[in-house]
Amino acid sequence: MEFQFTERETAFEAEVEKFLKAALPEDWPEHARQWPGGYGALEPESKEAKKIAGEFNQKLVEKGWTTISWPKAFGGKAYSNMEQAIFDERMSYYHAPAFSIATGIAGPTILKFGTDENKQDWLPKIANKEIEMWLGYSEPNAGSDLAGIQTTAVRDGDAYIINGQKTWSTKAHTADCAWLIARTDPQGHRHKSISLFVVDNQTPGITIRPLNNILGIHSFNEVFFDNVRVPRRNLIGQENMGFYYLMTALDFERLMVGVGAFKRGLERLTGFVRQAERDGSPLGRNAAVRQRLADIAVRIEVAYLFFWRTASMLDKGLVPSVESSALKLVTTELSRKLADVYMEVLGPYGQLLRDEDGAPFNGLAPRGYLDCISATIGAGTSEIQRNIISMRGLGLPAR
Ligand SMILES: Cc1cc2nc3c(=O)[nH]c(=O)nc-3n(C[C@H](O)[C@H](O)[C@H](O)COP(=O)(O)OP(=O)(O)OC[C@H]3O[C@@H](n4cnc5c(N)ncnc54)[C@H](O)[C@@H]3O)c2cc1C
């Protein structure tokens, strides 16, 4: 079986590529400094990079390209999921600063489960990039087992009062609203007592404290909710159905893998190997190096096949749940493998940090070596993805 894009898809891919080349400086990946699959540097770090990212997102809004697969009624272009995947692949290949929890996770979940009121309240704002969100799922005592959350939301007239703590909350300090799960029926079944809310960060009673990641960057936080009053209309969908919406939201999150960044990462290393010499011989002749690069190339191809497959399943109205876990597993483990190979191929030079003399790719390798671990934990660990595949894919019983 041979997969090929349609004429329309091929033309769209070329259009996205042309847009990206015009909208981002040629050396943008150097500014972005994001390891393929890594969570460590989702936000641009320097002032200059932040400015470029802001302008880039404005250009996306002007082009109507923030939510291309959404229905036109909600600010989308009604493009296919395959076109969305083509768009995402090119964006990630160019390390474009387009990562968004609101457009990638919250919006699609509201489209699927939200009430009419939810759709009117949130979708236009998301499509126009007026709001960004952070994910309020994990708590100190609930990560892999999210049904164990202790944060509560208690009805009080036309509002809910939220109390509790979230942790590892990526972007909570830069986003506008929480996409939050809280327990609305403490006596109920653990999966049928959770609800999903959008909570404005400015609401009184919210305290956000920084947590630095392994790169030393303030990327995530712990967030405290102390009698936070949230309007009832900020409940998404039906009360106590939030855990089921969450499962779909997690599937959307697991599909947000930037496969293009892996291809770019391999091309960068292969380019280095082509021109480098070691002990007087071209590095490209070194058998061990060739083996490593070929191995990575095959793994990237596998990731791409899962990626296109999930898009094509979505276009057929199928639910790629096992496939989204498989895609997440394959790409995040690849993130670690790629970091290992960078280190092996670069040898001692691979340990040189940014701005040190002779540091290949200006110190990206040691950064990637640290950052790659995060990918295998966030959005559900590799063990949890294997559990999902064994239960939903292989029909094995839950433990
Ligand atoms: C970089 C990063 C960003 C994150 N961003 C966010 C965010 O924005 N919002 C948010 O809500 N959370 C976020 N998280 C939290 C993340 O979702 C959790 O860390 C993850 O789900 C694991 O939960 P835990 O840390 O509580 O570990 P635990 O659930 O305590 O797991 C500990 C270990 O036990 C293993 N384990 C647990 N249960 C099983 C099982 N049933 N079978 C086999 N092995 C098991 C796990 O795989 C892991 O190795 C982020 C995490 C990281 C690393």
The ligand as an SDF file (V2000), in Angstrom:
LIG
                    3D

 53 58  0  0  0  0  0  0  0  0999 V2000
    7.1970   18.2120   31.6970 C   0  0  0  0  0  0  0  0  0  0  0  0
    5.8610   17.8800   32.3170 C   0  0  0  0  0  0  0  0  0  0  0  0
    4.7870   18.7110   32.1020 C   0  0  0  0  0  0  0  0  0  0  0  0
    3.5520   18.4260   32.7060 C   0  0  0  0  0  0  0  0  0  0  0  0
    2.5080   19.2890   32.5050 N   0  0  0  0  0  0  0  0  0  0  0  0
    1.3340   19.0570   33.1240 C   0  0  0  0  0  0  0  0  0  0  0  0
    0.2550   19.9660   32.9830 C   0  0  0  0  0  0  0  0  0  0  0  0
    0.3500   20.9800   32.3030 O   0  0  0  0  0  0  0  0  0  0  0  0
   -0.9010   19.7130   33.6310 N   0  0  0  0  0  0  0  0  0  0  0  0
   -1.0720   18.5760   34.3740 C   0  0  0  0  0  0  0  0  0  0  0  0
   -2.1660   18.3790   34.9040 O   0  0  0  0  0  0  0  0  0  0  0  0
   -0.0500   17.6840   34.5470 N   0  0  0  0  0  0  0  0  0  0  0  0
    1.1450   17.9090   33.9300 C   0  0  0  0  0  0  0  0  0  0  0  0
    2.1870   17.0340   34.0930 N   0  0  0  0  0  0  0  0  0  0  0  0
    2.0180   15.9100   35.0160 C   0  0  0  0  0  0  0  0  0  0  0  0
    1.9680   14.5780   34.3270 C   0  0  0  0  0  0  0  0  0  0  0  0
    0.7510   14.4100   33.6190 O   0  0  0  0  0  0  0  0  0  0  0  0
    2.1620   13.5130   35.4180 C   0  0  0  0  0  0  0  0  0  0  0  0
    3.4840   13.6810   35.9290 O   0  0  0  0  0  0  0  0  0  0  0  0
    2.0400   12.1080   34.8640 C   0  0  0  0  0  0  0  0  0  0  0  0
    0.7050   11.8540   34.5010 O   0  0  0  0  0  0  0  0  0  0  0  0
    2.4930   11.0510   35.9100 C   0  0  0  0  0  0  0  0  0  0  0  0
    1.8690   11.2860   37.1250 O   0  0  0  0  0  0  0  0  0  0  0  0
    2.7260   11.3690   38.4870 P   0  0  0  0  0  0  0  0  0  0  0  0
    3.8400   12.3410   38.2540 O   0  0  0  0  0  0  0  0  0  0  0  0
    1.7860   11.6430   39.5960 O   0  0  0  0  0  0  0  0  0  0  0  0
    3.3910    9.9520   38.6470 O   0  0  0  0  0  0  0  0  0  0  0  0
    2.6940    8.6340   39.2070 P   0  0  0  0  0  0  0  0  0  0  0  0
    1.3250    8.5120   38.6410 O   0  0  0  0  0  0  0  0  0  0  0  0
    2.8290    8.6330   40.6960 O   0  0  0  0  0  0  0  0  0  0  0  0
    3.6080    7.5260   38.5900 O   0  0  0  0  0  0  0  0  0  0  0  0
    4.9160    7.1980   39.1120 C   0  0  0  0  0  0  0  0  0  0  0  0
    5.4800    6.0430   38.3060 C   0  0  0  0  0  0  0  0  0  0  0  0
    4.6210    4.9030   38.4230 O   0  0  0  0  0  0  0  0  0  0  0  0
    4.2140    4.4370   37.1490 C   0  0  0  0  0  0  0  0  0  0  0  0
    2.8280    3.9950   37.1880 N   0  0  0  0  0  0  0  0  0  0  0  0
    1.7750    4.6310   37.7760 C   0  0  0  0  0  0  0  0  0  0  0  0
    0.6430    3.9180   37.6010 N   0  0  0  0  0  0  0  0  0  0  0  0
    0.9760    2.8310   36.8690 C   0  0  0  0  0  0  0  0  0  0  0  0
    0.2360    1.7310   36.3540 C   0  0  0  0  0  0  0  0  0  0  0  0
   -1.0790    1.6210   36.5520 N   0  0  0  0  0  0  0  0  0  0  0  0
    0.8940    0.7840   35.6390 N   0  0  0  0  0  0  0  0  0  0  0  0
    2.2400    0.8830   35.4360 C   0  0  0  0  0  0  0  0  0  0  0  0
    2.9980    1.9050   35.9090 N   0  0  0  0  0  0  0  0  0  0  0  0
    2.3680    2.8670   36.6110 C   0  0  0  0  0  0  0  0  0  0  0  0
    4.3470    5.6560   36.2300 C   0  0  0  0  0  0  0  0  0  0  0  0
    4.5390    5.2650   34.8800 O   0  0  0  0  0  0  0  0  0  0  0  0
    5.5730    6.3550   36.8020 C   0  0  0  0  0  0  0  0  0  0  0  0
    6.7340    5.7740   36.2910 O   0  0  0  0  0  0  0  0  0  0  0  0
    3.4160   17.2760   33.5070 C   0  0  0  0  0  0  0  0  0  0  0  0
    4.5070   16.4350   33.7000 C   0  0  0  0  0  0  0  0  0  0  0  0
    5.7350   16.7320   33.1250 C   0  0  0  0  0  0  0  0  0  0  0  0
    6.8910   15.8200   33.3520 C   0  0  0  0  0  0  0  0  0  0  0  0
  1  2  1  0
  2  3  1  0
  2 52  2  0
  3  4  2  0
  4  5  1  0
  4 50  1  0
  5  6  2  0
  6  7  1  0
  6 13  1  0
  7  8  2  0
  7  9  1  0
  9 10  1  0
 10 11  2  0
 10 12  1  0
 12 13  2  0
 13 14  1  0
 14 15  1  0
 14 50  1  0
 15 16  1  0
 16 17  1  0
 16 18  1  0
 18 19  1  0
 18 20  1  0
 20 21  1  0
 20 22  1  0
 22 23  1  0
 23 24  1  0
 24 25  2  0
 24 26  1  0
 24 27  1  0
 27 28  1  0
 28 29  2  0
 28 30  1  0
 28 31  1  0
 31 32  1  0
 32 33  1  0
 33 34  1  0
 33 48  1  0
 34 35  1  0
 35 36  1  0
 35 46  1  0
 36 37  1  0
 36 45  1  0
 37 38  2  0
 38 39  1  0
 39 40  1  0
 39 45  2  0
 40 41  1  0
 40 42  2  0
 42 43  1  0
 43 44  2  0
 44 45  1  0
 46 47  1  0
 46 48  1  0
 48 49  1  0
 50 51  2  0
 51 52  1  0
 52 53  1  0
M  END
$$$$
